[in-house]
Amino acid sequence: MNGQAYRLYGGPFTSPPFLPCILPEASEDDKGVVTREFVQKSQQEYSCIAMPARFSKSQWERFLKGRHVAVLATIGADGRPVLTPIWYLYLDGKVLMRTGVDSAKVANIRRDPRVTVCVQDERPPYASVTVYGKATIEAEQTGLGAKIARRYLGAVAGAAYMRGAAEQMQQSAEVTLVVTPDRVRTENFTDDTPLVGRIWLTVKRLLPPWL
């Protein structure tokens, strides 16, 4: 069990200056789960072990307004989750998405409106917001597609994208998916990352990926 508790309890960094902590042998219960006593002792003795911080409502709403691709989870006919990367817009407390009326997402939501939307910052230090709620299917909102494209691509590229997608949208009717949050779960590792680590990660974004 040496060295594994770091990865289990919130250590996403495994390269300098985030070398994994080598911890003493962990005691386990008879189900193979690290005991509460070990975690508490480790949190006191090893600063590298920490649970992620949580966003306040204002923070996670600001995060959702960032330029992130969401993953929408709907429930398939066989009961299994169906995951779809998708652009979205967070507006007035709701998550708005566009899709074709004949898409699998729409069919799944008609059958079971329960959905999950996960939005993450895939760059370390990592953060995520997961929205649990129900989705409704509404008529296409005028101008929503242009707003979403502009949000992700900018004004010029967004307009070009909409011109290129116009023919496809004419061939298949569009609808708007509106997700109303029932519950929100957040994770934020930024505060657990030391200043030198945040500086290194900022610099690393500008370096080639193999460095």
ChimeraX commands (.cxc) that place a marker at each C-alpha (Angstrom):
marker #1 position 0.00,0.00,0.00 radius 0.5
marker #1 position 3.06,2.25,0.15 radius 0.5
marker #1 position 2.62,5.47,-1.77 radius 0.5
marker #1 position -0.94,4.73,-2.89 radius 0.5
marker #1 position -2.86,6.82,-0.37 radius 0.5
marker #1 position -1.52,10.00,-1.99 radius 0.5
marker #1 position -3.15,9.09,-5.27 radius 0.5
marker #1 position -6.36,7.93,-3.61 radius 0.5
marker #1 position -6.92,11.07,-1.59 radius 0.5
marker #1 position -6.47,13.89,-4.03 radius 0.5
marker #1 position -2.93,13.88,-5.44 radius 0.5
marker #1 position -3.19,14.34,-9.22 radius 0.5
marker #1 position 0.42,15.48,-9.64 radius 0.5
marker #1 position 3.09,12.88,-10.29 radius 0.5
marker #1 position 5.88,14.93,-11.87 radius 0.5
marker #1 position 8.18,17.66,-10.47 radius 0.5
marker #1 position 7.55,19.59,-8.38 radius 0.5
marker #1 position 4.74,17.19,-7.37 radius 0.5
marker #1 position 6.64,13.98,-6.61 radius 0.5
marker #1 position 4.39,11.37,-4.96 radius 0.5
marker #1 position 4.74,11.05,-1.21 radius 0.5
marker #1 position 5.95,7.69,0.03 radius 0.5
marker #1 position 3.80,6.96,3.05 radius 0.5
marker #1 position 4.18,4.35,5.75 radius 0.5
marker #1 position 2.42,1.03,5.35 radius 0.5
marker #1 position -1.33,1.69,5.48 radius 0.5
marker #1 position -3.54,-0.36,7.73 radius 0.5
marker #1 position -6.62,-1.72,5.97 radius 0.5
marker #1 position -9.89,-3.13,7.12 radius 0.5
marker #1 position -11.00,-6.55,6.00 radius 0.5
marker #1 position -12.57,-5.07,2.86 radius 0.5
marker #1 position -9.28,-3.62,1.67 radius 0.5
marker #1 position -10.26,0.00,2.34 radius 0.5
marker #1 position -7.81,2.45,3.92 radius 0.5
marker #1 position -9.01,3.11,7.45 radius 0.5
marker #1 position -10.20,6.48,8.73 radius 0.5
marker #1 position -7.46,6.43,11.38 radius 0.5
marker #1 position -4.76,6.11,8.74 radius 0.5
marker #1 position -6.17,8.99,6.71 radius 0.5
marker #1 position -6.45,11.26,9.75 radius 0.5
marker #1 position -2.90,10.44,10.86 radius 0.5
marker #1 position -1.55,10.95,7.34 radius 0.5
marker #1 position -3.31,14.30,6.95 radius 0.5
marker #1 position -1.59,15.46,10.13 radius 0.5
marker #1 position 1.87,14.13,9.28 radius 0.5
marker #1 position 2.01,14.49,5.49 radius 0.5
marker #1 position 0.94,17.79,4.01 radius 0.5
marker #1 position 0.66,16.21,0.58 radius 0.5
marker #1 position -2.56,14.41,1.53 radius 0.5
marker #1 position -5.65,16.60,1.24 radius 0.5
marker #1 position -9.20,16.39,0.05 radius 0.5
marker #1 position -10.06,18.83,-2.76 radius 0.5
marker #1 position -11.55,22.16,-1.82 radius 0.5
marker #1 position -15.14,22.98,-2.76 radius 0.5
marker #1 position -16.36,25.94,-4.77 radius 0.5
marker #1 position -18.89,28.34,-3.34 radius 0.5
marker #1 position -22.00,28.90,-5.46 radius 0.5
marker #1 position -20.60,32.10,-6.94 radius 0.5
marker #1 position -17.35,30.31,-7.74 radius 0.5
marker #1 position -18.90,27.31,-9.47 radius 0.5
marker #1 position -21.25,29.54,-11.42 radius 0.5
marker #1 position -18.25,31.56,-12.61 radius 0.5
marker #1 position -16.49,28.29,-13.48 radius 0.5
marker #1 position -19.46,27.12,-15.56 radius 0.5
marker #1 position -19.32,30.39,-17.49 radius 0.5
marker #1 position -15.74,29.58,-18.51 radius 0.5
marker #1 position -14.84,28.09,-21.87 radius 0.5
marker #1 position -15.01,24.37,-21.06 radius 0.5
marker #1 position -16.48,21.47,-22.99 radius 0.5
marker #1 position -19.12,19.63,-20.97 radius 0.5
marker #1 position -19.80,15.90,-20.82 radius 0.5
marker #1 position -23.53,15.19,-20.79 radius 0.5
marker #1 position -24.65,11.88,-19.31 radius 0.5
marker #1 position -28.08,10.58,-20.23 radius 0.5
marker #1 position -29.62,7.19,-19.45 radius 0.5
marker #1 position -29.84,4.78,-22.37 radius 0.5
marker #1 position -32.66,2.37,-23.08 radius 0.5
marker #1 position -30.70,-0.44,-21.42 radius 0.5
marker #1 position -30.15,1.64,-18.27 radius 0.5
marker #1 position -26.50,2.34,-18.99 radius 0.5
marker #1 position -25.11,5.90,-18.99 radius 0.5
marker #1 position -24.53,7.47,-22.40 radius 0.5
marker #1 position -21.78,10.13,-22.35 radius 0.5
marker #1 position -21.55,12.91,-24.92 radius 0.5
marker #1 position -19.03,15.78,-25.09 radius 0.5
marker #1 position -21.00,18.91,-25.92 radius 0.5
marker #1 position -20.84,22.69,-26.02 radius 0.5
marker #1 position -23.12,24.50,-23.61 radius 0.5
marker #1 position -24.11,27.88,-22.23 radius 0.5
marker #1 position -24.77,28.55,-18.54 radius 0.5
marker #1 position -27.43,31.22,-18.32 radius 0.5
marker #1 position -29.83,32.26,-15.54 radius 0.5
marker #1 position -29.04,29.22,-13.42 radius 0.5
marker #1 position -29.60,26.68,-16.19 radius 0.5
marker #1 position -27.35,24.74,-18.56 radius 0.5
marker #1 position -28.41,25.19,-22.20 radius 0.5
marker #1 position -27.34,22.91,-25.06 radius 0.5
marker #1 position -28.29,22.44,-28.71 radius 0.5
marker #1 position -28.76,19.14,-30.49 radius 0.5
marker #1 position -30.71,17.48,-33.28 radius 0.5
marker #1 position -34.26,16.47,-32.54 radius 0.5
marker #1 position -33.50,12.90,-33.65 radius 0.5
marker #1 position -30.35,12.50,-31.55 radius 0.5
marker #1 position -29.85,9.73,-29.00 radius 0.5
marker #1 position -29.64,12.38,-26.28 radius 0.5
marker #1 position -33.14,13.58,-27.00 radius 0.5
marker #1 position -34.54,10.03,-27.14 radius 0.5
marker #1 position -32.93,9.23,-23.79 radius 0.5
marker #1 position -34.24,12.40,-22.14 radius 0.5
marker #1 position -37.77,11.81,-23.44 radius 0.5
marker #1 position -37.67,8.43,-21.72 radius 0.5
marker #1 position -35.87,9.55,-18.53 radius 0.5
marker #1 position -35.11,13.25,-17.92 radius 0.5
marker #1 position -32.45,12.62,-15.28 radius 0.5
marker #1 position -29.04,13.82,-16.51 radius 0.5
marker #1 position -25.58,14.67,-15.23 radius 0.5
marker #1 position -23.36,17.38,-16.69 radius 0.5
marker #1 position -19.67,17.30,-15.85 radius 0.5
marker #1 position -17.47,20.29,-16.66 radius 0.5
marker #1 position -13.76,20.16,-15.87 radius 0.5
marker #1 position -10.58,22.12,-16.28 radius 0.5
marker #1 position -8.33,19.40,-17.69 radius 0.5
marker #1 position -5.20,21.45,-17.02 radius 0.5
marker #1 position -3.54,20.96,-13.64 radius 0.5
marker #1 position -4.21,22.02,-10.97 radius 0.5
marker #1 position -7.51,20.37,-11.77 radius 0.5
marker #1 position -11.03,21.55,-10.98 radius 0.5
marker #1 position -14.48,20.31,-11.88 radius 0.5
marker #1 position -18.17,21.04,-11.46 radius 0.5
marker #1 position -20.73,18.24,-11.79 radius 0.5
marker #1 position -24.39,19.18,-12.13 radius 0.5
marker #1 position -27.09,16.64,-11.31 radius 0.5
marker #1 position -30.59,17.49,-12.47 radius 0.5
marker #1 position -33.36,17.00,-14.98 radius 0.5
marker #1 position -33.47,18.11,-18.59 radius 0.5
marker #1 position -36.36,19.43,-20.61 radius 0.5
marker #1 position -36.60,19.52,-24.39 radius 0.5
marker #1 position -37.63,22.90,-25.75 radius 0.5
marker #1 position -37.95,24.46,-29.16 radius 0.5
marker #1 position -34.79,25.85,-30.70 radius 0.5
marker #1 position -33.98,29.21,-29.15 radius 0.5
marker #1 position -33.27,31.87,-31.75 radius 0.5
marker #1 position -29.66,32.96,-31.68 radius 0.5
marker #1 position -28.55,30.36,-29.12 radius 0.5
marker #1 position -26.36,28.53,-31.61 radius 0.5
marker #1 position -24.53,31.73,-32.53 radius 0.5
marker #1 position -24.02,32.62,-28.86 radius 0.5
marker #1 position -22.54,29.22,-28.08 radius 0.5
marker #1 position -20.29,29.21,-31.15 radius 0.5
marker #1 position -19.06,32.73,-30.37 radius 0.5
marker #1 position -18.35,31.70,-26.77 radius 0.5
marker #1 position -16.09,28.83,-27.81 radius 0.5
marker #1 position -14.57,30.11,-31.04 radius 0.5
marker #1 position -14.72,33.89,-30.82 radius 0.5
marker #1 position -16.70,36.29,-32.98 radius 0.5
marker #1 position -14.96,35.68,-36.34 radius 0.5
marker #1 position -14.50,31.91,-36.13 radius 0.5
marker #1 position -17.91,31.50,-34.51 radius 0.5
marker #1 position -19.63,33.26,-37.40 radius 0.5
marker #1 position -17.71,31.11,-39.90 radius 0.5
marker #1 position -18.73,27.99,-38.01 radius 0.5
marker #1 position -22.39,28.95,-38.10 radius 0.5
marker #1 position -22.22,29.58,-41.86 radius 0.5
marker #1 position -20.63,26.18,-42.39 radius 0.5
marker #1 position -23.17,24.42,-40.17 radius 0.5
marker #1 position -26.21,26.18,-41.65 radius 0.5
marker #1 position -26.88,23.52,-44.30 radius 0.5
marker #1 position -26.67,20.69,-41.80 radius 0.5
marker #1 position -29.01,22.48,-39.39 radius 0.5
marker #1 position -31.55,22.96,-42.20 radius 0.5
marker #1 position -31.57,19.22,-42.89 radius 0.5
marker #1 position -32.24,18.28,-39.25 radius 0.5
marker #1 position -34.45,20.21,-36.85 radius 0.5
marker #1 position -32.70,21.50,-33.74 radius 0.5
marker #1 position -33.95,21.58,-30.17 radius 0.5
marker #1 position -32.66,23.12,-26.96 radius 0.5
marker #1 position -31.85,20.99,-23.93 radius 0.5
marker #1 position -32.39,22.87,-20.68 radius 0.5
marker #1 position -30.84,21.33,-17.56 radius 0.5
marker #1 position -32.08,22.57,-14.20 radius 0.5
marker #1 position -29.63,21.69,-11.40 radius 0.5
marker #1 position -30.93,19.72,-8.42 radius 0.5
marker #1 position -27.52,19.22,-6.88 radius 0.5
marker #1 position -23.99,20.40,-7.67 radius 0.5
marker #1 position -20.71,18.75,-6.68 radius 0.5
marker #1 position -17.40,20.56,-7.06 radius 0.5
marker #1 position -13.70,19.79,-6.71 radius 0.5
marker #1 position -10.86,22.30,-6.71 radius 0.5
marker #1 position -7.23,21.31,-6.20 radius 0.5
marker #1 position -5.84,24.82,-6.70 radius 0.5
marker #1 position -5.58,25.70,-3.02 radius 0.5
marker #1 position -3.74,22.44,-2.29 radius 0.5
marker #1 position -1.08,23.23,-4.89 radius 0.5
marker #1 position 1.91,25.18,-3.52 radius 0.5
marker #1 position 2.85,28.48,-5.14 radius 0.5
marker #1 position 5.94,27.02,-6.79 radius 0.5
marker #1 position 3.72,24.32,-8.26 radius 0.5
marker #1 position 1.22,26.81,-9.68 radius 0.5
marker #1 position 4.07,28.79,-11.25 radius 0.5
marker #1 position 5.52,25.62,-12.76 radius 0.5
marker #1 position 2.15,24.55,-14.18 radius 0.5
marker #1 position 1.60,27.99,-15.72 radius 0.5
marker #1 position 5.01,27.85,-17.39 radius 0.5
marker #1 position 4.46,24.24,-18.49 radius 0.5
marker #1 position 1.39,25.26,-20.52 radius 0.5
marker #1 position 3.74,27.26,-22.76 radius 0.5
marker #1 position 6.26,24.43,-23.16 radius 0.5
marker #1 position 6.13,21.52,-25.63 radius 0.5
marker #1 position 4.06,18.60,-24.22 radius 0.5
marker #1 position 7.06,16.26,-23.98 radius 0.5
marker #1 position 8.82,18.49,-21.42 radius 0.5
marker link #1:1,2 radius 0.2
marker link #1:2,3 radius 0.2
marker link #1:3,4 radius 0.2
marker link #1:4,5 radius 0.2
marker link #1:5,6 radius 0.2
marker link #1:6,7 radius 0.2
marker link #1:7,8 radius 0.2
marker link #1:8,9 radius 0.2
marker link #1:9,10 radius 0.2
marker link #1:10,11 radius 0.2
marker link #1:11,12 radius 0.2
marker link #1:12,13 radius 0.2
marker link #1:13,14 radius 0.2
marker link #1:14,15 radius 0.2
marker link #1:15,16 radius 0.2
marker link #1:16,17 radius 0.2
marker link #1:17,18 radius 0.2
marker link #1:18,19 radius 0.2
marker link #1:19,20 radius 0.2
marker link #1:20,21 radius 0.2
marker link #1:21,22 radius 0.2
marker link #1:22,23 radius 0.2
marker link #1:23,24 radius 0.2
marker link #1:24,25 radius 0.2
marker link #1:25,26 radius 0.2
marker link #1:26,27 radius 0.2
marker link #1:27,28 radius 0.2
marker link #1:28,29 radius 0.2
marker link #1:29,30 radius 0.2
marker link #1:30,31 radius 0.2
marker link #1:31,32 radius 0.2
marker link #1:32,33 radius 0.2
marker link #1:33,34 radius 0.2
marker link #1:34,35 radius 0.2
marker link #1:35,36 radius 0.2
marker link #1:36,37 radius 0.2
marker link #1:37,38 radius 0.2
marker link #1:38,39 radius 0.2
marker link #1:39,40 radius 0.2
marker link #1:40,41 radius 0.2
marker link #1:41,42 radius 0.2
marker link #1:42,43 radius 0.2
marker link #1:43,44 radius 0.2
marker link #1:44,45 radius 0.2
marker link #1:45,46 radius 0.2
marker link #1:46,47 radius 0.2
marker link #1:47,48 radius 0.2
marker link #1:48,49 radius 0.2
marker link #1:49,50 radius 0.2
marker link #1:50,51 radius 0.2
marker link #1:51,52 radius 0.2
marker link #1:52,53 radius 0.2
marker link #1:53,54 radius 0.2
marker link #1:54,55 radius 0.2
marker link #1:55,56 radius 0.2
marker link #1:56,57 radius 0.2
marker link #1:57,58 radius 0.2
marker link #1:58,59 radius 0.2
marker link #1:59,60 radius 0.2
marker link #1:60,61 radius 0.2
marker link #1:61,62 radius 0.2
marker link #1:62,63 radius 0.2
marker link #1:63,64 radius 0.2
marker link #1:64,65 radius 0.2
marker link #1:65,66 radius 0.2
marker link #1:66,67 radius 0.2
marker link #1:67,68 radius 0.2
marker link #1:68,69 radius 0.2
marker link #1:69,70 radius 0.2
marker link #1:70,71 radius 0.2
marker link #1:71,72 radius 0.2
marker link #1:72,73 radius 0.2
marker link #1:73,74 radius 0.2
marker link #1:74,75 radius 0.2
marker link #1:75,76 radius 0.2
marker link #1:76,77 radius 0.2
marker link #1:77,78 radius 0.2
marker link #1:78,79 radius 0.2
marker link #1:79,80 radius 0.2
marker link #1:80,81 radius 0.2
marker link #1:81,82 radius 0.2
marker link #1:82,83 radius 0.2
marker link #1:83,84 radius 0.2
marker link #1:84,85 radius 0.2
marker link #1:85,86 radius 0.2
marker link #1:86,87 radius 0.2
marker link #1:87,88 radius 0.2
marker link #1:88,89 radius 0.2
marker link #1:89,90 radius 0.2
marker link #1:90,91 radius 0.2
marker link #1:91,92 radius 0.2
marker link #1:92,93 radius 0.2
marker link #1:93,94 radius 0.2
marker link #1:94,95 radius 0.2
marker link #1:95,96 radius 0.2
marker link #1:96,97 radius 0.2
marker link #1:97,98 radius 0.2
marker link #1:98,99 radius 0.2
marker link #1:99,100 radius 0.2
marker link #1:100,101 radius 0.2
marker link #1:101,102 radius 0.2
marker link #1:102,103 radius 0.2
marker link #1:103,104 radius 0.2
marker link #1:104,105 radius 0.2
marker link #1:105,106 radius 0.2
marker link #1:106,107 radius 0.2
marker link #1:107,108 radius 0.2
marker link #1:108,109 radius 0.2
marker link #1:109,110 radius 0.2
marker link #1:110,111 radius 0.2
marker link #1:111,112 radius 0.2
marker link #1:112,113 radius 0.2
marker link #1:113,114 radius 0.2
marker link #1:114,115 radius 0.2
marker link #1:115,116 radius 0.2
marker link #1:116,117 radius 0.2
marker link #1:117,118 radius 0.2
marker link #1:118,119 radius 0.2
marker link #1:119,120 radius 0.2
marker link #1:120,121 radius 0.2
marker link #1:121,122 radius 0.2
marker link #1:122,123 radius 0.2
marker link #1:123,124 radius 0.2
marker link #1:124,125 radius 0.2
marker link #1:125,126 radius 0.2
marker link #1:126,127 radius 0.2
marker link #1:127,128 radius 0.2
marker link #1:128,129 radius 0.2
marker link #1:129,130 radius 0.2
marker link #1:130,131 radius 0.2
marker link #1:131,132 radius 0.2
marker link #1:132,133 radius 0.2
marker link #1:133,134 radius 0.2
marker link #1:134,135 radius 0.2
marker link #1:135,136 radius 0.2
marker link #1:136,137 radius 0.2
marker link #1:137,138 radius 0.2
marker link #1:138,139 radius 0.2
marker link #1:139,140 radius 0.2
marker link #1:140,141 radius 0.2
marker link #1:141,142 radius 0.2
marker link #1:142,143 radius 0.2
marker link #1:143,144 radius 0.2
marker link #1:144,145 radius 0.2
marker link #1:145,146 radius 0.2
marker link #1:146,147 radius 0.2
marker link #1:147,148 radius 0.2
marker link #1:148,149 radius 0.2
marker link #1:149,150 radius 0.2
marker link #1:150,151 radius 0.2
marker link #1:151,152 radius 0.2
marker link #1:152,153 radius 0.2
marker link #1:153,154 radius 0.2
marker link #1:154,155 radius 0.2
marker link #1:155,156 radius 0.2
marker link #1:156,157 radius 0.2
marker link #1:157,158 radius 0.2
marker link #1:158,159 radius 0.2
marker link #1:159,160 radius 0.2
marker link #1:160,161 radius 0.2
marker link #1:161,162 radius 0.2
marker link #1:162,163 radius 0.2
marker link #1:163,164 radius 0.2
marker link #1:164,165 radius 0.2
marker link #1:165,166 radius 0.2
marker link #1:166,167 radius 0.2
marker link #1:167,168 radius 0.2
marker link #1:168,169 radius 0.2
marker link #1:169,170 radius 0.2
marker link #1:170,171 radius 0.2
marker link #1:171,172 radius 0.2
marker link #1:172,173 radius 0.2
marker link #1:173,174 radius 0.2
marker link #1:174,175 radius 0.2
marker link #1:175,176 radius 0.2
marker link #1:176,177 radius 0.2
marker link #1:177,178 radius 0.2
marker link #1:178,179 radius 0.2
marker link #1:179,180 radius 0.2
marker link #1:180,181 radius 0.2
marker link #1:181,182 radius 0.2
marker link #1:182,183 radius 0.2
marker link #1:183,184 radius 0.2
marker link #1:184,185 radius 0.2
marker link #1:185,186 radius 0.2
marker link #1:186,187 radius 0.2
marker link #1:187,188 radius 0.2
marker link #1:188,189 radius 0.2
marker link #1:189,190 radius 0.2
marker link #1:190,191 radius 0.2
marker link #1:191,192 radius 0.2
marker link #1:192,193 radius 0.2
marker link #1:193,194 radius 0.2
marker link #1:194,195 radius 0.2
marker link #1:195,196 radius 0.2
marker link #1:196,197 radius 0.2
marker link #1:197,198 radius 0.2
marker link #1:198,199 radius 0.2
marker link #1:199,200 radius 0.2
marker link #1:200,201 radius 0.2
marker link #1:201,202 radius 0.2
marker link #1:202,203 radius 0.2
marker link #1:203,204 radius 0.2
marker link #1:204,205 radius 0.2
marker link #1:205,206 radius 0.2
marker link #1:206,207 radius 0.2
marker link #1:207,208 radius 0.2
marker link #1:208,209 radius 0.2
marker link #1:209,210 radius 0.2
marker link #1:210,211 radius 0.2
view
